[in-house]
């Protein structure tokens, strides 16, 4: 017996096989779209936050010396001399 008695793909089984074979790819596509939308929303929020803080910094009076603090050592551009 070379061939099976009942063919795997016929008019009745094709829609079912097509559905089950395409379902994982469709789910992956939907998940990728949702993930990319979340990433884009996070990026837009970060840009909005930085632009709003820049605007707030520009609106603050420049004469407030009490609010200025020295830079921490790890942010300093000059490395400490090692002895």
PyMOL Python script that loads the backbone (N, CA, C, O; Angstrom):
from pymol import cmd

cmd.read_pdbstr("""\
ATOM      1  N   UNK A   1       0.833  -1.181   0.000  1.00  0.00           N
ATOM      2  CA  UNK A   1       0.000   0.000   0.000  1.00  0.00           C
ATOM      3  C   UNK A   1       0.882   1.251   0.000  1.00  0.00           C
ATOM      4  O   UNK A   1       1.535   1.580   0.991  1.00  0.00           O
ATOM      5  N   UNK A   2       0.877   1.911  -1.109  1.00  0.00           N
ATOM      6  CA  UNK A   2       1.704   3.074  -1.242  1.00  0.00           C
ATOM      7  C   UNK A   2       1.037   4.321  -0.669  1.00  0.00           C
ATOM      8  O   UNK A   2       1.686   5.105   0.024  1.00  0.00           O
ATOM      9  N   UNK A   3      -0.218   4.507  -0.942  1.00  0.00           N
ATOM     10  CA  UNK A   3      -0.925   5.703  -0.529  1.00  0.00           C
ATOM     11  C   UNK A   3      -1.893   5.390   0.601  1.00  0.00           C
ATOM     12  O   UNK A   3      -2.378   4.262   0.699  1.00  0.00           O
ATOM     13  N   UNK A   4      -2.189   6.376   1.466  1.00  0.00           N
ATOM     14  CA  UNK A   4      -3.182   6.098   2.520  1.00  0.00           C
ATOM     15  C   UNK A   4      -4.586   5.942   1.914  1.00  0.00           C
ATOM     16  O   UNK A   4      -4.892   6.453   0.837  1.00  0.00           O
ATOM     17  N   UNK A   5      -5.390   5.237   2.636  1.00  0.00           N
ATOM     18  CA  UNK A   5      -6.747   5.005   2.139  1.00  0.00           C
ATOM     19  C   UNK A   5      -7.550   6.303   2.113  1.00  0.00           C
ATOM     20  O   UNK A   5      -8.322   6.549   1.187  1.00  0.00           O
ATOM     21  N   UNK A   6      -7.358   7.126   3.139  1.00  0.00           N
ATOM     22  CA  UNK A   6      -8.077   8.398   3.225  1.00  0.00           C
ATOM     23  C   UNK A   6      -7.055   9.511   3.039  1.00  0.00           C
ATOM     24  O   UNK A   6      -6.093   9.578   3.805  1.00  0.00           O
ATOM     25  N   UNK A   7      -7.223  10.375   2.066  1.00  0.00           N
ATOM     26  CA  UNK A   7      -6.250  11.457   1.886  1.00  0.00           C
ATOM     27  C   UNK A   7      -6.315  12.457   3.038  1.00  0.00           C
ATOM     28  O   UNK A   7      -7.382  12.733   3.587  1.00  0.00           O
ATOM     29  N   UNK A   8      -5.147  12.989   3.389  1.00  0.00           N
ATOM     30  CA  UNK A   8      -5.079  13.942   4.503  1.00  0.00           C
ATOM     31  C   UNK A   8      -5.751  15.256   4.144  1.00  0.00           C
ATOM     32  O   UNK A   8      -6.457  15.842   4.965  1.00  0.00           O
ATOM     33  N   UNK A   9      -5.536  15.715   2.934  1.00  0.00           N
ATOM     34  CA  UNK A   9      -6.118  16.983   2.506  1.00  0.00           C
ATOM     35  C   UNK A   9      -7.168  16.702   1.447  1.00  0.00           C
ATOM     36  O   UNK A   9      -6.868  16.203   0.362  1.00  0.00           O
ATOM     37  N   UNK A  10      -8.393  17.032   1.783  1.00  0.00           N
ATOM     38  CA  UNK A  10      -9.466  16.965   0.799  1.00  0.00           C
ATOM     39  C   UNK A  10     -10.374  18.172   1.017  1.00  0.00           C
ATOM     40  O   UNK A  10     -10.024  19.068   1.785  1.00  0.00           O
ATOM     41  N   UNK A  11     -11.508  18.214   0.374  1.00  0.00           N
ATOM     42  CA  UNK A  11     -12.390  19.384   0.469  1.00  0.00           C
ATOM     43  C   UNK A  11     -12.883  19.625   1.894  1.00  0.00           C
ATOM     44  O   UNK A  11     -13.171  20.764   2.263  1.00  0.00           O
ATOM     45  N   UNK A  12     -12.982  18.577   2.688  1.00  0.00           N
ATOM     46  CA  UNK A  12     -13.483  18.750   4.050  1.00  0.00           C
ATOM     47  C   UNK A  12     -12.381  19.146   5.022  1.00  0.00           C
ATOM     48  O   UNK A  12     -12.629  19.929   5.938  1.00  0.00           O
ATOM     49  N   UNK A  13     -11.194  18.635   4.849  1.00  0.00           N
ATOM     50  CA  UNK A  13     -10.122  18.874   5.830  1.00  0.00           C
ATOM     51  C   UNK A  13      -9.270  20.108   5.522  1.00  0.00           C
ATOM     52  O   UNK A  13      -8.584  20.612   6.411  1.00  0.00           O
ATOM     53  N   UNK A  14      -9.300  20.606   4.276  1.00  0.00           N
ATOM     54  CA  UNK A  14      -8.445  21.737   3.938  1.00  0.00           C
ATOM     55  C   UNK A  14      -8.712  22.976   4.792  1.00  0.00           C
ATOM     56  O   UNK A  14      -7.747  23.543   5.304  1.00  0.00           O
ATOM     57  N   UNK A  15      -9.952  23.437   4.983  1.00  0.00           N
ATOM     58  CA  UNK A  15     -10.167  24.627   5.822  1.00  0.00           C
ATOM     59  C   UNK A  15      -9.667  24.446   7.249  1.00  0.00           C
ATOM     60  O   UNK A  15      -9.114  25.374   7.839  1.00  0.00           O
ATOM     61  N   UNK A  16      -9.859  23.256   7.801  1.00  0.00           N
ATOM     62  CA  UNK A  16      -9.409  22.991   9.165  1.00  0.00           C
ATOM     63  C   UNK A  16      -7.888  23.014   9.255  1.00  0.00           C
ATOM     64  O   UNK A  16      -7.337  23.621  10.173  1.00  0.00           O
ATOM     65  N   UNK A  17      -7.204  22.366   8.325  1.00  0.00           N
ATOM     66  CA  UNK A  17      -5.741  22.373   8.314  1.00  0.00           C
ATOM     67  C   UNK A  17      -5.199  23.774   8.068  1.00  0.00           C
ATOM     68  O   UNK A  17      -4.231  24.188   8.706  1.00  0.00           O
ATOM     69  N   UNK A  18      -5.811  24.496   7.158  1.00  0.00           N
ATOM     70  CA  UNK A  18      -5.373  25.851   6.860  1.00  0.00           C
ATOM     71  C   UNK A  18      -5.495  26.726   8.106  1.00  0.00           C
ATOM     72  O   UNK A  18      -4.586  27.498   8.413  1.00  0.00           O
ATOM     73  N   UNK A  19      -6.611  26.610   8.824  1.00  0.00           N
ATOM     74  CA  UNK A  19      -6.823  27.393  10.041  1.00  0.00           C
ATOM     75  C   UNK A  19      -5.752  27.075  11.083  1.00  0.00           C
ATOM     76  O   UNK A  19      -5.153  27.994  11.643  1.00  0.00           O
ATOM     77  N   UNK A  20      -5.499  25.800  11.353  1.00  0.00           N
ATOM     78  CA  UNK A  20      -4.549  25.428  12.403  1.00  0.00           C
ATOM     79  C   UNK A  20      -3.102  25.715  12.017  1.00  0.00           C
ATOM     80  O   UNK A  20      -2.266  25.933  12.894  1.00  0.00           O
ATOM     81  N   UNK A  21      -2.792  25.720  10.728  1.00  0.00           N
ATOM     82  CA  UNK A  21      -1.436  26.041  10.305  1.00  0.00           C
ATOM     83  C   UNK A  21      -1.182  27.548  10.293  1.00  0.00           C
ATOM     84  O   UNK A  21      -0.053  27.983  10.522  1.00  0.00           O
ATOM     85  N   UNK A  22      -2.213  28.345  10.029  1.00  0.00           N
ATOM     86  CA  UNK A  22      -2.047  29.802   9.977  1.00  0.00           C
ATOM     87  C   UNK A  22      -2.257  30.470  11.325  1.00  0.00           C
ATOM     88  O   UNK A  22      -1.819  31.604  11.518  1.00  0.00           O
ATOM     89  N   UNK A  23      -2.908  29.806  12.254  1.00  0.00           N
ATOM     90  CA  UNK A  23      -3.215  30.413  13.546  1.00  0.00           C
ATOM     91  C   UNK A  23      -1.965  30.875  14.311  1.00  0.00           C
ATOM     92  O   UNK A  23      -1.970  31.998  14.814  1.00  0.00           O
ATOM     93  N   UNK A  24      -0.898  30.076  14.427  1.00  0.00           N
ATOM     94  CA  UNK A  24       0.281  30.566  15.154  1.00  0.00           C
ATOM     95  C   UNK A  24       0.901  31.806  14.528  1.00  0.00           C
ATOM     96  O   UNK A  24       1.342  32.705  15.244  1.00  0.00           O
ATOM     97  N   UNK A  25       0.939  31.866  13.206  1.00  0.00           N
ATOM     98  CA  UNK A  25       1.517  33.035  12.543  1.00  0.00           C
ATOM     99  C   UNK A  25       0.642  34.276  12.748  1.00  0.00           C
ATOM    100  O   UNK A  25       1.156  35.381  12.925  1.00  0.00           O
ATOM    101  N   UNK A  26      -0.651  34.092  12.723  1.00  0.00           N
ATOM    102  CA  UNK A  26      -1.557  35.222  12.950  1.00  0.00           C
ATOM    103  C   UNK A  26      -1.411  35.738  14.386  1.00  0.00           C
ATOM    104  O   UNK A  26      -1.404  36.947  14.613  1.00  0.00           O
ATOM    105  N   UNK A  27      -1.296  34.832  15.343  1.00  0.00           N
ATOM    106  CA  UNK A  27      -1.122  35.249  16.736  1.00  0.00           C
ATOM    107  C   UNK A  27       0.208  35.973  16.927  1.00  0.00           C
ATOM    108  O   UNK A  27       0.265  36.977  17.638  1.00  0.00           O
ATOM    109  N   UNK A  28       1.265  35.483  16.310  1.00  0.00           N
ATOM    110  CA  UNK A  28       2.555  36.159  16.404  1.00  0.00           C
ATOM    111  C   UNK A  28       2.493  37.551  15.788  1.00  0.00           C
ATOM    112  O   UNK A  28       3.065  38.497  16.330  1.00  0.00           O
ATOM    113  N   UNK A  29       1.811  37.677  14.674  1.00  0.00           N
ATOM    114  CA  UNK A  29       1.677  38.982  14.033  1.00  0.00           C
ATOM    115  C   UNK A  29       0.920  39.959  14.931  1.00  0.00           C
ATOM    116  O   UNK A  29       1.316  41.117  15.059  1.00  0.00           O
ATOM    117  N   UNK A  30      -0.151  39.505  15.544  1.00  0.00           N
ATOM    118  CA  UNK A  30      -0.932  40.360  16.445  1.00  0.00           C
ATOM    119  C   UNK A  30      -0.089  40.768  17.645  1.00  0.00           C
ATOM    120  O   UNK A  30      -0.106  41.932  18.045  1.00  0.00           O
ATOM    121  N   UNK A  31       0.648  39.823  18.224  1.00  0.00           N
ATOM    122  CA  UNK A  31       1.495  40.149  19.377  1.00  0.00           C
ATOM    123  C   UNK A  31       2.588  41.147  19.003  1.00  0.00           C
ATOM    124  O   UNK A  31       2.893  42.046  19.787  1.00  0.00           O
ATOM    125  N   UNK A  32       3.178  41.003  17.824  1.00  0.00           N
ATOM    126  CA  UNK A  32       4.214  41.945  17.398  1.00  0.00           C
ATOM    127  C   UNK A  32       3.642  43.341  17.201  1.00  0.00           C
ATOM    128  O   UNK A  32       4.293  44.326  17.548  1.00  0.00           O
ATOM    129  N   UNK A  33       2.442  43.443  16.653  1.00  0.00           N
ATOM    130  CA  UNK A  33       1.811  44.751  16.458  1.00  0.00           C
ATOM    131  C   UNK A  33       1.546  45.417  17.796  1.00  0.00           C
ATOM    132  O   UNK A  33       1.817  46.607  17.956  1.00  0.00           O
ATOM    133  N   UNK A  34       1.018  44.665  18.765  1.00  0.00           N
ATOM    134  CA  UNK A  34       0.745  45.216  20.094  1.00  0.00           C
ATOM    135  C   UNK A  34       2.040  45.646  20.760  1.00  0.00           C
ATOM    136  O   UNK A  34       2.102  46.713  21.371  1.00  0.00           O
ATOM    137  N   UNK A  35       3.073  44.824  20.646  1.00  0.00           N
ATOM    138  CA  UNK A  35       4.367  45.144  21.268  1.00  0.00           C
ATOM    139  C   UNK A  35       4.969  46.406  20.668  1.00  0.00           C
ATOM    140  O   UNK A  35       5.474  47.260  21.397  1.00  0.00           O
ATOM    141  N   UNK A  36       4.921  46.529  19.345  1.00  0.00           N
ATOM    142  CA  UNK A  36       5.467  47.721  18.696  1.00  0.00           C
ATOM    143  C   UNK A  36       4.679  48.973  19.080  1.00  0.00           C
ATOM    144  O   UNK A  36       5.268  50.040  19.248  1.00  0.00           O
ATOM    145  N   UNK A  37       3.361  48.858  19.220  1.00  0.00           N
ATOM    146  CA  UNK A  37       2.571  50.007  19.649  1.00  0.00           C
ATOM    147  C   UNK A  37       2.958  50.435  21.059  1.00  0.00           C
ATOM    148  O   UNK A  37       3.050  51.629  21.341  1.00  0.00           O
ATOM    149  N   UNK A  38       3.183  49.470  21.944  1.00  0.00           N
ATOM    150  CA  UNK A  38       3.594  49.808  23.307  1.00  0.00           C
ATOM    151  C   UNK A  38       4.950  50.499  23.308  1.00  0.00           C
ATOM    152  O   UNK A  38       5.149  51.469  24.040  1.00  0.00           O
ATOM    153  N   UNK A  39       5.881  50.013  22.500  1.00  0.00           N
ATOM    154  CA  UNK A  39       7.196  50.645  22.425  1.00  0.00           C
ATOM    155  C   UNK A  39       7.103  52.074  21.897  1.00  0.00           C
ATOM    156  O   UNK A  39       7.770  52.974  22.408  1.00  0.00           O
ATOM    157  N   UNK A  40       6.279  52.279  20.881  1.00  0.00           N
ATOM    158  CA  UNK A  40       6.128  53.625  20.331  1.00  0.00           C
ATOM    159  C   UNK A  40       5.473  54.563  21.338  1.00  0.00           C
ATOM    160  O   UNK A  40       5.849  55.732  21.428  1.00  0.00           O
ATOM    161  N   UNK A  41       4.503  54.067  22.091  1.00  0.00           N
ATOM    162  CA  UNK A  41       3.862  54.899  23.104  1.00  0.00           C
ATOM    163  C   UNK A  41       4.847  55.282  24.198  1.00  0.00           C
ATOM    164  O   UNK A  41       4.831  56.420  24.666  1.00  0.00           O
ATOM    165  N   UNK A  42       5.703  54.354  24.614  1.00  0.00           N
ATOM    166  CA  UNK A  42       6.701  54.657  25.638  1.00  0.00           C
ATOM    167  C   UNK A  42       7.676  55.713  25.129  1.00  0.00           C
ATOM    168  O   UNK A  42       8.057  56.618  25.872  1.00  0.00           O
ATOM    169  N   UNK A  43       8.078  55.600  23.876  1.00  0.00           N
ATOM    170  CA  UNK A  43       9.020  56.563  23.308  1.00  0.00           C
ATOM    171  C   UNK A  43       8.388  57.955  23.236  1.00  0.00           C
ATOM    172  O   UNK A  43       9.044  58.952  23.536  1.00  0.00           O
ATOM    173  N   UNK A  44       7.112  58.020  22.837  1.00  0.00           N
ATOM    174  CA  UNK A  44       6.430  59.313  22.774  1.00  0.00           C
ATOM    175  C   UNK A  44       6.294  59.924  24.165  1.00  0.00           C
ATOM    176  O   UNK A  44       6.456  61.133  24.331  1.00  0.00           O
ATOM    177  N   UNK A  45       5.995  59.089  25.170  1.00  0.00           N
ATOM    178  CA  UNK A  45       5.874  59.601  26.535  1.00  0.00           C
ATOM    179  C   UNK A  45       7.216  60.133  27.022  1.00  0.00           C
ATOM    180  O   UNK A  45       7.272  61.176  27.673  1.00  0.00           O
ATOM    181  N   UNK A  46       8.291  59.425  26.711  1.00  0.00           N
ATOM    182  CA  UNK A  46       9.623  59.890  27.126  1.00  0.00           C
ATOM    183  C   UNK A  46       9.954  61.221  26.462  1.00  0.00           C
ATOM    184  O   UNK A  46      10.515  62.110  27.102  1.00  0.00           O
ATOM    185  N   UNK A  47       9.614  61.364  25.198  1.00  0.00           N
ATOM    186  CA  UNK A  47       9.884  62.621  24.499  1.00  0.00           C
ATOM    187  C   UNK A  47       9.039  63.746  25.089  1.00  0.00           C
ATOM    188  O   UNK A  47       9.516  64.872  25.235  1.00  0.00           O
ATOM    189  N   UNK A  48       7.785  63.446  25.427  1.00  0.00           N
ATOM    190  CA  UNK A  48       6.917  64.462  26.018  1.00  0.00           C
ATOM    191  C   UNK A  48       7.433  64.878  27.384  1.00  0.00           C
ATOM    192  O   UNK A  48       7.406  66.063  27.717  1.00  0.00           O
ATOM    193  N   UNK A  49       7.904  63.919  28.187  1.00  0.00           N
ATOM    194  CA  UNK A  49       8.418  64.234  29.518  1.00  0.00           C
ATOM    195  C   UNK A  49       9.659  65.109  29.424  1.00  0.00           C
ATOM    196  O   UNK A  49       9.801  66.069  30.181  1.00  0.00           O
ATOM    197  N   UNK A  50      10.558  64.784  28.501  1.00  0.00           N
ATOM    198  CA  UNK A  50      11.776  65.583  28.383  1.00  0.00           C
ATOM    199  C   UNK A  50      11.459  66.977  27.874  1.00  0.00           C
ATOM    200  O   UNK A  50      12.063  67.948  28.329  1.00  0.00           O
ATOM    201  N   UNK A  51      10.527  67.097  26.940  1.00  0.00           N
ATOM    202  CA  UNK A  51      10.193  68.429  26.433  1.00  0.00           C
ATOM    203  C   UNK A  51       9.475  69.243  27.502  1.00  0.00           C
ATOM    204  O   UNK A  51       9.684  70.453  27.592  1.00  0.00           O
ATOM    205  N   UNK A  52       8.629  68.603  28.318  1.00  0.00           N
ATOM    206  CA  UNK A  52       7.927  69.355  29.360  1.00  0.00           C
ATOM    207  C   UNK A  52       8.891  69.784  30.463  1.00  0.00           C
ATOM    208  O   UNK A  52       8.732  70.870  31.020  1.00  0.00           O
ATOM    209  N   UNK A  53       9.885  68.964  30.792  1.00  0.00           N
ATOM    210  CA  UNK A  53      10.851  69.370  31.815  1.00  0.00           C
ATOM    211  C   UNK A  53      11.740  70.485  31.292  1.00  0.00           C
ATOM    212  O   UNK A  53      12.136  71.370  32.051  1.00  0.00           O
ATOM    213  N   UNK A  54      12.061  70.453  29.990  1.00  0.00           N
ATOM    214  CA  UNK A  54      12.862  71.531  29.416  1.00  0.00           C
ATOM    215  C   UNK A  54      12.085  72.843  29.457  1.00  0.00           C
ATOM    216  O   UNK A  54      12.655  73.895  29.748  1.00  0.00           O
ATOM    217  N   UNK A  55      10.794  72.783  29.169  1.00  0.00           N
ATOM    218  CA  UNK A  55       9.967  73.990  29.204  1.00  0.00           C
ATOM    219  C   UNK A  55       9.875  74.514  30.632  1.00  0.00           C
ATOM    220  O   UNK A  55       9.956  75.723  30.853  1.00  0.00           O
ATOM    221  N   UNK A  56       9.706  73.616  31.606  1.00  0.00           N
ATOM    222  CA  UNK A  56       9.619  74.034  33.006  1.00  0.00           C
ATOM    223  C   UNK A  56      10.939  74.656  33.452  1.00  0.00           C
ATOM    224  O   UNK A  56      10.932  75.642  34.188  1.00  0.00           O
ATOM    225  N   UNK A  57      12.066  74.100  33.022  1.00  0.00           N
ATOM    226  CA  UNK A  57      13.364  74.659  33.405  1.00  0.00           C
ATOM    227  C   UNK A  57      13.550  76.051  32.805  1.00  0.00           C
ATOM    228  O   UNK A  57      14.134  76.930  33.439  1.00  0.00           O
ATOM    229  N   UNK A  58      13.051  76.254  31.573  1.00  0.00           N
ATOM    230  CA  UNK A  58      13.171  77.563  30.948  1.00  0.00           C
ATOM    231  C   UNK A  58      12.295  78.591  31.651  1.00  0.00           C
ATOM    232  O   UNK A  58      12.657  79.766  31.720  1.00  0.00           O
ATOM    233  N   UNK A  59      11.156  78.168  32.169  1.00  0.00           N
ATOM    234  CA  UNK A  59      10.231  79.087  32.805  1.00  0.00           C
ATOM    235  C   UNK A  59      10.670  79.472  34.213  1.00  0.00           C
ATOM    236  O   UNK A  59      10.250  80.516  34.713  1.00  0.00           O
ATOM    237  N   UNK A  60      11.507  78.661  34.871  1.00  0.00           N
ATOM    238  CA  UNK A  60      11.966  78.970  36.218  1.00  0.00           C
ATOM    239  C   UNK A  60      12.909  80.163  36.169  1.00  0.00           C
ATOM    240  O   UNK A  60      13.680  80.312  35.220  1.00  0.00           O
ATOM    241  N   UNK A  61      12.850  81.023  37.202  1.00  0.00           N
ATOM    242  CA  UNK A  61      13.772  82.159  37.205  1.00  0.00           C
ATOM    243  C   UNK A  61      15.213  81.688  37.352  1.00  0.00           C
ATOM    244  O   UNK A  61      15.496  80.733  38.076  1.00  0.00           O
ATOM    245  N   UNK A  62      16.114  82.363  36.661  1.00  0.00           N
ATOM    246  CA  UNK A  62      17.514  81.941  36.661  1.00  0.00           C
ATOM    247  C   UNK A  62      18.255  82.434  37.897  1.00  0.00           C
ATOM    248  O   UNK A  62      19.403  82.043  38.111  1.00  0.00           O
ATOM    249  N   UNK A  63      17.628  83.290  38.725  1.00  0.00           N
ATOM    250  CA  UNK A  63      18.310  83.841  39.885  1.00  0.00           C
ATOM    251  C   UNK A  63      18.231  82.968  41.111  1.00  0.00           C
ATOM    252  O   UNK A  63      18.688  83.387  42.175  1.00  0.00           O
ATOM    253  N   UNK A  64      17.677  81.779  41.019  1.00  0.00           N
ATOM    254  CA  UNK A  64      17.551  80.919  42.198  1.00  0.00           C
ATOM    255  C   UNK A  64      18.845  80.143  42.396  1.00  0.00           C
ATOM    256  O   UNK A  64      19.005  79.052  41.848  1.00  0.00           O
ATOM    257  N   UNK A  65      19.770  80.697  43.176  1.00  0.00           N
ATOM    258  CA  UNK A  65      21.076  80.075  43.400  1.00  0.00           C
ATOM    259  C   UNK A  65      20.956  78.954  44.411  1.00  0.00           C
ATOM    260  O   UNK A  65      21.750  78.014  44.376  1.00  0.00           O
ATOM    261  N   UNK A  66      20.000  79.025  45.299  1.00  0.00           N
ATOM    262  CA  UNK A  66      19.858  78.018  46.346  1.00  0.00           C
ATOM    263  C   UNK A  66      19.501  76.646  45.806  1.00  0.00           C
ATOM    264  O   UNK A  66      19.748  75.647  46.482  1.00  0.00           O
ATOM    265  N   UNK A  67      18.932  76.560  44.622  1.00  0.00           N
ATOM    266  CA  UNK A  67      18.517  75.276  44.065  1.00  0.00           C
ATOM    267  C   UNK A  67      19.650  74.568  43.330  1.00  0.00           C
ATOM    268  O   UNK A  67      19.554  73.370  43.062  1.00  0.00           O
ATOM    269  N   UNK A  68      20.722  75.288  43.001  1.00  0.00           N
ATOM    270  CA  UNK A  68      21.825  74.667  42.292  1.00  0.00           C
ATOM    271  C   UNK A  68      22.636  73.786  43.231  1.00  0.00           C
ATOM    272  O   UNK A  68      22.915  74.160  44.370  1.00  0.00           O
ATOM    273  N   UNK A  69      23.003  72.634  42.745  1.00  0.00           N
ATOM    274  CA  UNK A  69      23.800  71.693  43.535  1.00  0.00           C
ATOM    275  C   UNK A  69      25.034  71.324  42.747  1.00  0.00           C
ATOM    276  O   UNK A  69      25.016  71.367  41.516  1.00  0.00           O
ATOM    277  N   UNK A  70      26.110  70.963  43.427  1.00  0.00           N
ATOM    278  CA  UNK A  70      27.299  70.518  42.684  1.00  0.00           C
ATOM    279  C   UNK A  70      27.055  69.162  42.037  1.00  0.00           C
ATOM    280  O   UNK A  70      26.218  68.379  42.486  1.00  0.00           O
ATOM    281  N   UNK A  71      27.802  68.908  40.975  1.00  0.00           N
ATOM    282  CA  UNK A  71      27.689  67.621  40.294  1.00  0.00           C
ATOM    283  C   UNK A  71      28.263  66.523  41.168  1.00  0.00           C
ATOM    284  O   UNK A  71      29.273  66.738  41.838  1.00  0.00           O
ATOM    285  N   UNK A  72      27.641  65.350  41.178  1.00  0.00           N
ATOM    286  CA  UNK A  72      28.255  64.215  41.868  1.00  0.00           C
ATOM    287  C   UNK A  72      29.556  63.826  41.179  1.00  0.00           C
ATOM    288  O   UNK A  72      29.765  64.133  40.006  1.00  0.00           O
ATOM    289  N   UNK A  73      30.416  63.155  41.909  1.00  0.00           N
ATOM    290  CA  UNK A  73      31.741  62.807  41.388  1.00  0.00           C
ATOM    291  C   UNK A  73      31.651  61.902  40.166  1.00  0.00           C
ATOM    292  O   UNK A  73      32.476  62.011  39.258  1.00  0.00           O
ATOM    293  N   UNK A  74      30.680  61.027  40.127  1.00  0.00           N
ATOM    294  CA  UNK A  74      30.603  60.090  39.004  1.00  0.00           C
ATOM    295  C   UNK A  74      30.101  60.780  37.733  1.00  0.00           C
ATOM    296  O   UNK A  74      30.223  60.213  36.646  1.00  0.00           O
ATOM    297  N   UNK A  75      29.539  61.990  37.841  1.00  0.00           N
ATOM    298  CA  UNK A  75      29.111  62.730  36.663  1.00  0.00           C
ATOM    299  C   UNK A  75      30.144  63.766  36.222  1.00  0.00           C
ATOM    300  O   UNK A  75      29.994  64.393  35.174  1.00  0.00           O
ATOM    301  N   UNK A  76      31.164  63.937  37.006  1.00  0.00           N
ATOM    302  CA  UNK A  76      32.169  64.946  36.698  1.00  0.00           C
ATOM    303  C   UNK A  76      32.961  64.549  35.451  1.00  0.00           C
ATOM    304  O   UNK A  76      33.299  63.380  35.264  1.00  0.00           O
ATOM    305  N   UNK A  77      33.251  65.532  34.608  1.00  0.00           N
ATOM    306  CA  UNK A  77      33.986  65.232  33.376  1.00  0.00           C
ATOM    307  C   UNK A  77      35.492  65.130  33.629  1.00  0.00           C
ATOM    308  O   UNK A  77      36.214  64.546  32.822  1.00  0.00           O
ATOM    309  N   UNK A  78      35.969  65.692  34.739  1.00  0.00           N
ATOM    310  CA  UNK A  78      37.386  65.638  35.056  1.00  0.00           C
ATOM    311  C   UNK A  78      37.645  64.452  35.999  1.00  0.00           C
ATOM    312  O   UNK A  78      37.101  64.418  37.103  1.00  0.00           O
ATOM    313  N   UNK A  79      38.462  63.487  35.581  1.00  0.00           N
ATOM    314  CA  UNK A  79      38.774  62.372  36.495  1.00  0.00           C
ATOM    315  C   UNK A  79      39.684  62.837  37.625  1.00  0.00           C
ATOM    316  O   UNK A  79      40.536  63.710  37.453  1.00  0.00           O
ATOM    317  N   UNK A  80      39.475  62.228  38.779  1.00  0.00           N
ATOM    318  CA  UNK A  80      40.331  62.571  39.934  1.00  0.00           C
ATOM    319  C   UNK A  80      41.735  62.044  39.703  1.00  0.00           C
ATOM    320  O   UNK A  80      41.923  60.974  39.125  1.00  0.00           O
ATOM    321  N   UNK A  81      42.705  62.795  40.153  1.00  0.00           N
ATOM    322  CA  UNK A  81      44.094  62.335  40.011  1.00  0.00           C
ATOM    323  C   UNK A  81      44.369  61.251  41.057  1.00  0.00           C
ATOM    324  O   UNK A  81      44.083  61.422  42.242  1.00  0.00           O
ATOM    325  N   UNK A  82      44.914  60.166  40.605  1.00  0.00           N
ATOM    326  CA  UNK A  82      45.191  59.062  41.522  1.00  0.00           C
ATOM    327  C   UNK A  82      46.644  59.173  41.993  1.00  0.00           C
ATOM    328  O   UNK A  82      47.558  59.417  41.206  1.00  0.00           O
ATOM    329  N   UNK A  83      46.823  58.985  43.304  1.00  0.00           N
ATOM    330  CA  UNK A  83      48.167  59.082  43.894  1.00  0.00           C
ATOM    331  C   UNK A  83      48.777  57.714  44.055  1.00  0.00           C
ATOM    332  O   UNK A  83      49.904  57.593  44.535  1.00  0.00           O
TER     333      UNK A  83
END
""", "prot")
cmd.dss("prot")
cmd.show_as("cartoon", "prot")
cmd.util.cbc("prot")
cmd.orient("prot")
